[in-house]
Amino acid sequence: MSVTLKYEIKKLIYVHLVIWLLLVAKMSVGHLRLLSHDQVAMPYQWEYPYLLSIVPSVLGLLSFPRNNISYLVLSMISMGLFSIAPLIYGSMEMFPAAQQLYRHGKAYRFLFGFSAVSVMYLVLVLAVQVHAWQLYYSKKLLDSWFTSTQEKKRK
């Protein structure tokens, strides 16, 4: 069971890494002004703390080789702080722009011709799902490791 859960978590970490790299690329292009603001908008505020969301993934990967419960617990706690919290803040930060877009059809930020708020909400929804599944599988893995540790202590 542990091997299967580790495999599932690794897949989710790699999906998170792709989302994270796309976000880093978008932010870099926006700040370095490699493209005009009509093509790539400046980053939203929630994107900066979300960059720290790589920390829980690294901690999760570090916990796998030796079934380190401490690293897995740190990964789960930091995922709430560095991944889920910025996403919740991001949904609240972008809500007025989304509301204006859908009520009046006006968008002021764009990403390659698409409304930035629409694209970023899609990214946000995908990231929430990835992190939620990652937390779910991490909890199951933690329970599995804890159970096996208790059984070894009984023997």
C-alpha positions in Angstrom: 0.0 0.0 0.0 2.8 2.4 0.8 4.4 1.9 -2.6 1.1 2.7 -4.4 0.5 5.8 -2.2 4.0 7.0 -2.8 3.6 6.6 -6.6 0.3 8.6 -6.5 1.8 11.4 -4.5 4.8 11.5 -6.8 2.5 11.9 -9.8 0.7 14.8 -8.1 4.0 16.4 -7.1 5.1 16.3 -10.7 1.8 17.9 -11.8 2.3 20.5 -9.1 5.9 21.1 -10.4 4.5 21.8 -13.9 2.0 24.3 -12.5 4.7 25.9 -10.4 7.1 26.2 -13.4 4.4 27.7 -15.5 3.6 30.2 -12.8 7.3 31.1 -12.4 7.6 31.6 -16.2 4.5 33.8 -16.2 5.8 35.9 -13.3 9.3 36.2 -14.8 8.0 37.3 -18.2 5.7 39.8 -16.4 8.4 41.3 -14.3 11.2 41.3 -16.8 8.8 42.8 -19.4 9.9 40.3 -22.1 6.5 40.7 -23.7 4.1 43.7 -23.6 1.5 43.9 -20.9 -1.1 43.2 -23.5 0.3 39.7 -23.8 1.3 38.9 -20.2 -0.2 40.8 -17.2 1.7 41.5 -14.0 1.3 38.8 -11.4 -1.5 38.8 -8.8 -0.4 39.2 -5.2 -1.3 35.6 -4.3 1.2 34.3 -6.8 4.2 35.4 -4.7 3.5 33.3 -1.6 2.4 30.4 -3.8 6.0 30.2 -5.0 6.8 28.7 -1.6 4.5 25.8 -2.4 7.5 23.9 -3.8 8.7 23.5 -0.2 5.9 21.0 0.8 6.6 19.0 -2.3 10.3 18.7 -1.6 9.6 17.7 2.0 7.2 15.1 0.7 9.8 13.7 -1.7 12.4 13.7 1.1 10.1 11.6 3.3 9.8 8.7 0.8 13.2 6.9 0.8 13.2 6.1 4.5 9.5 6.4 5.3 10.3 9.5 7.4 7.0 10.4 9.3 8.4 13.8 10.5 9.1 15.0 6.9 5.6 13.8 5.8 3.9 15.7 8.6 5.9 18.8 7.9 5.0 18.5 4.2 1.3 18.3 5.1 1.3 21.2 7.5 3.4 23.4 5.1 1.1 22.5 2.3 -1.8 24.1 4.1 0.3 27.2 4.8 2.2 27.6 1.5 -0.2 26.0 -1.0 -3.8 26.1 0.1 -3.7 29.4 1.9 -2.4 31.4 -1.1 -4.9 29.7 -3.3 -7.8 30.7 -1.0 -6.4 34.3 -0.9 -6.0 34.2 -4.7 -9.7 33.2 -5.2 -10.7 36.2 -3.0 -8.3 38.6 -4.7 -9.4 37.8 -8.2 -13.1 37.6 -7.4 -13.9 41.3 -8.1 -12.2 41.1 -11.5 -14.0 37.8 -12.3 -17.3 39.4 -11.2 -16.7 42.4 -13.4 -15.8 40.2 -16.4 -18.9 38.0 -16.2 -21.3 40.9 -15.4 -20.0 43.5 -17.8 -17.7 41.6 -20.1 -14.8 43.9 -19.3 -11.3 42.5 -18.6 -8.3 44.6 -17.9 -5.5 42.0 -17.6 -4.7 39.6 -20.4 -2.7 36.5 -20.9 -2.0 35.9 -24.6 -5.3 37.4 -25.6 -7.4 35.6 -22.9 -8.7 37.2 -19.8 -6.1 36.7 -17.1 -8.6 36.2 -14.4 -10.3 33.4 -16.3 -7.0 31.6 -17.0 -5.7 32.1 -13.5 -9.0 30.7 -12.0 -8.5 27.6 -14.1 -5.0 27.3 -12.8 -6.3 27.9 -9.3 -8.9 25.2 -9.6 -6.4 22.7 -10.9 -3.9 23.5 -8.2 -6.6 23.2 -5.4 -7.4 19.7 -6.8 -3.8 18.7 -7.0 -3.1 19.8 -3.4 -6.3 18.3 -2.0 -5.5 14.9 -3.5 -1.9 15.3 -2.4 -3.1 15.9 1.2 -5.6 13.0 1.0 -2.9 10.5 -0.2 -0.4 11.9 2.3 -2.8 11.3 5.2 -3.4 7.8 4.0 0.3 7.2 3.7 0.9 8.6 7.1 -1.7 6.3 8.6 -0.1 3.4 6.8 3.4 4.2 8.1 2.1 4.8 11.6 0.3 1.5 11.6 3.3 -0.4 10.4 5.5 1.4 13.0 3.1 0.4 15.8 3.1 -3.2 14.6 6.9 -3.3 14.7 6.9 -1.9 18.2 4.5 -4.6 19.4 6.8 -7.4 18.1 
